[in-house]
């Protein structure tokens, strides 16, 4: 079932890319495995899906250790606490959710200890929903400039979440705002900063996100199936 779902999503990505004049290979499918077991992740990997995202550090660490597959590129997409950075600093592929100086400072410190550079995206709050994390759009420039001073942390783009809504098109303003912000940051030519990625769009709105420039879409239920009510 997971393998079939992966192919269906990849087909939908190809179709929307062709419709809006983009290259399908420029959009990365990130499988979000929150609450799903190792067997589901193994199915996804067998289907050629090597980019896997988790929302919680403990769950990510457990799955990373259990799977022990060097082909998998682990992404952290949830709210990152400074005291949890140390558990993922030595192998994380991309962190999507940096939104304050404290986390950036801790990443710098931990990356220095393990002698590697950590790629991050800055999470931007583009809705009026208080439950969501992220730096406000008008504060994003200054945060990125401060992060750019760290030699072990590289800003590779931005991330956002659209509003809670059943209508995918309701997410379009958030995605447009993120894309516009990325263009303006690019013009600033900040050293150690690259707007390579826009991480936006989930199972219900990823096609709209691609239309607005997403380079990473974070897909959970459409790949792995419905989560339990408790999740």
Secondary structure per residue as TSV (DSSP state, phi and psi in degrees):
chain	resnum	aa	ss	phi	psi
A	1	X	-	360.0	-44.5
A	2	X	H	-62.4	-43.9
A	3	X	H	-59.8	-41.4
A	4	X	H	-63.8	-43.2
A	5	X	H	-62.3	-40.8
A	6	X	H	-59.2	-45.1
A	7	X	H	-65.8	-38.3
A	8	X	H	-63.3	-45.8
A	9	X	H	-65.5	-42.4
A	10	X	H	-61.3	-37.9
A	11	X	H	-64.8	-43.0
A	12	X	H	-64.7	-37.6
A	13	X	H	-62.4	-46.2
A	14	X	H	-59.6	-44.0
A	15	X	H	-63.7	-46.4
A	16	X	H	-70.2	-33.4
A	17	X	H	-63.1	-45.6
A	18	X	H	-65.0	-35.8
A	19	X	H	-66.5	-32.7
A	20	X	T	-107.7	14.6
A	21	X	T	75.3	28.8
A	22	X	-	-112.0	161.8
A	23	X	-	-88.1	126.6
A	24	X	G	-56.4	-32.4
A	25	X	G	-71.2	-8.9
A	26	X	G	-86.6	-1.0
A	27	X	S	-117.6	119.9
A	28	X	E	-91.6	129.3
A	29	X	E	-88.0	116.2
A	30	X	E	-105.8	117.6
A	31	X	E	-83.5	120.4
A	32	X	E	-95.1	109.5
A	33	X	-	-101.0	17.3
A	34	X	T	-50.7	126.2
A	35	X	T	76.4	-10.1
A	36	X	-	-90.4	149.8
A	37	X	-	-81.3	173.8
A	38	X	H	-60.0	-34.6
A	39	X	H	-60.5	-37.9
A	40	X	H	-68.4	-40.7
A	41	X	H	-64.8	-41.1
A	42	X	H	-61.6	-37.3
A	43	X	H	-62.4	-43.2
A	44	X	H	-64.2	-43.6
A	45	X	H	-63.0	-41.1
A	46	X	H	-62.5	-26.6
A	47	X	T	-87.4	4.5
A	48	X	T	92.5	11.4
A	49	X	-	-96.3	102.3
A	50	X	-	-102.5	-9.0
A	51	X	E	-98.1	115.2
A	52	X	E	-124.3	131.8
A	53	X	E	-114.1	143.5
A	54	X	E	-130.5	150.9
A	55	X	S	-95.6	-21.9
A	56	X	-	-125.3	135.5
A	57	X	H	-63.0	-42.3
A	58	X	H	-61.3	-42.7
A	59	X	H	-66.5	-39.2
A	60	X	H	-63.1	-47.2
A	61	X	H	-60.5	-45.8
A	62	X	H	-61.2	-44.4
A	63	X	H	-71.3	-37.6
A	64	X	H	-60.2	-44.3
A	65	X	H	-70.2	-38.1
A	66	X	H	-71.0	-42.9
A	67	X	H	-73.2	-46.1
A	68	X	-	48.0	50.8
A	69	X	-	-118.6	113.3
A	70	X	T	-67.7	-14.8
A	71	X	T	-74.8	-23.5
A	72	X	-	-77.1	131.9
A	73	X	E	-103.7	112.4
A	74	X	E	-88.0	131.6
A	75	X	E	-115.8	140.5
A	76	X	E	-107.2	123.4
A	77	X	-	-120.0	-2.6
A	78	X	S	-92.5	-176.0
A	79	X	-	-71.0	120.2
A	80	X	-	-97.1	122.7
A	81	X	-	-91.0	144.6
A	82	X	G	-59.1	-36.2
A	83	X	G	-75.0	-3.5
A	84	X	G	-105.3	-8.7
A	85	X	G	-58.1	-40.6
A	86	X	G	-59.7	-24.7
A	87	X	G	-78.1	-16.8
A	88	X	T	-125.0	-4.9
A	89	X	T	-62.2	-28.5
A	90	X	T	-86.4	-5.6
A	91	X	T	-142.9	-8.2
A	92	X	-	-62.0	136.6
A	93	X	S	-82.1	-45.6
A	94	X	E	-155.3	132.0
A	95	X	E	-103.8	123.1
A	96	X	E	-92.2	-4.2
A	97	X	E	-130.4	35.8
A	98	X	E	-78.5	125.0
A	99	X	-	-139.7	13.7
A	100	X	S	-158.0	164.4
A	101	X	H	-67.2	-35.6
A	102	X	H	-62.3	-43.6
A	103	X	H	-66.0	-41.9
A	104	X	H	-61.3	-41.6
A	105	X	H	-63.9	-41.0
A	106	X	H	-68.6	-37.9
A	107	X	H	-61.5	-43.0
A	108	X	H	-59.1	-46.4
A	109	X	H	-64.2	-46.6
A	110	X	H	-71.5	-37.5
A	111	X	H	-65.0	-36.1
A	112	X	H	-64.9	-38.5
A	113	X	H	-65.8	-35.4
A	114	X	T	-100.0	7.1
A	115	X	T	56.2	52.6
A	116	X	-	-146.4	167.5
A	117	X	-	-107.9	135.9
A	118	X	E	-107.4	126.3
A	119	X	E	-86.5	136.5
A	120	X	E	-136.6	158.4
A	121	X	E	-114.6	147.3
A	122	X	E	-92.8	125.2
A	123	X	E	-83.1	128.2
A	124	X	E	-114.1	133.5
A	125	X	E	-86.9	105.4
A	126	X	-	-110.9	10.7
A	127	X	S	-122.6	177.7
A	128	X	S	-100.2	20.1
A	129	X	-	-89.1	119.8
A	130	X	T	-68.7	-18.3
A	131	X	T	-77.4	-12.0
A	132	X	-	-93.2	149.8
A	133	X	-	-93.7	175.5
A	134	X	-	126.1	152.9
A	135	X	E	-77.7	146.3
A	136	X	E	-68.8	147.2
A	137	X	H	-52.3	-41.2
A	138	X	H	-76.7	-4.8
A	139	X	H	-108.9	0.0
A	140	X	H	-67.8	-43.0
A	141	X	H	-54.8	-50.1
A	142	X	H	-66.6	-39.0
A	143	X	H	-62.7	-45.3
A	144	X	H	-63.4	-39.5
A	145	X	H	-61.4	-39.2
A	146	X	H	-69.8	-40.8
A	147	X	H	-65.1	-33.1
A	148	X	T	-62.2	-17.8
A	149	X	T	-74.4	-16.9
A	150	X	-	-82.8	129.8
A	151	X	S	-84.2	-10.3
A	152	X	S	-106.2	1.0
A	153	X	E	-125.5	123.1
A	154	X	E	-114.3	123.4
A	155	X	E	-81.3	121.1
A	156	X	E	-112.5	6.6
A	157	X	E	150.9	-158.3
A	158	X	E	-130.4	158.3
A	159	X	E	-134.7	147.8
A	160	X	-	-153.3	167.2
A	161	X	-	-120.5	137.7
A	162	X	-	-74.6	176.4
A	163	X	-	-72.3	159.0
A	164	X	S	-70.9	112.7
A	165	X	-	-163.8	149.9
A	166	X	S	-82.0	-14.1
A	167	X	-	-97.4	110.6
A	168	X	G	-55.3	-31.5
A	169	X	G	-69.1	-17.6
A	170	X	G	-65.8	-20.1
A	171	X	G	-81.6	-14.4
A	172	X	H	-57.3	-45.2
A	173	X	H	-59.1	-38.7
A	174	X	H	-63.1	-43.7
A	175	X	H	-68.9	-38.5
A	176	X	H	-64.4	-40.2
A	177	X	H	-63.3	-41.5
A	178	X	H	-65.8	-42.7
A	179	X	H	-63.9	-39.8
A	180	X	H	-66.4	-40.0
A	181	X	H	-62.9	-41.4
A	182	X	H	-62.7	-40.8
A	183	X	H	-62.8	-40.7
A	184	X	H	-69.9	-35.6
A	185	X	H	-67.6	-39.9
A	186	X	H	-58.3	-40.8
A	187	X	H	-64.2	-25.1
A	188	X	H	-72.9	-19.1
A	189	X	T	50.6	52.7
A	190	X	-	-76.1	130.7
A	191	X	T	-63.6	140.3
A	192	X	T	71.9	15.4
A	193	X	E	-127.8	131.6
A	194	X	E	-138.7	129.3
A	195	X	E	-91.6	59.0
A	196	X	E	-74.3	-35.7
A	197	X	E	-121.9	141.3
A	198	X	E	-119.8	107.8
A	199	X	E	-93.9	104.1
A	200	X	-	-160.2	146.7
A	201	X	-	102.7	130.4
A	202	X	-	-125.4	-165.2
A	203	X	T	-54.0	-37.9
A	204	X	T	-87.9	-17.4
A	205	X	T	-137.2	17.4
A	206	X	H	-68.2	-27.1
A	207	X	H	-68.8	-39.7
A	208	X	H	-63.2	-40.5
A	209	X	H	-61.1	-42.3
A	210	X	H	-63.9	-40.9
A	211	X	H	-59.1	-29.8
A	212	X	T	-98.3	6.7
A	213	X	T	111.7	8.8
A	214	X	-	-57.1	138.2
A	215	X	S	-109.3	-14.9
A	216	X	E	-133.7	126.3
A	217	X	E	-114.0	134.2
A	218	X	E	-102.2	101.4
A	219	X	E	-113.5	121.9
A	220	X	S	-109.3	-76.2
A	221	X	H	-62.8	-34.7
A	222	X	H	-71.1	-15.9
A	223	X	H	-98.9	-51.0
A	224	X	H	-97.3	-13.6
A	225	X	-	108.0	178.0
A	226	X	-	-70.9	138.6
A	227	X	-	-84.0	159.1
A	228	X	-	-67.2	157.5
A	229	X	T	-58.1	-33.9
A	230	X	T	-67.0	-24.9
A	231	X	-	-80.3	360.0
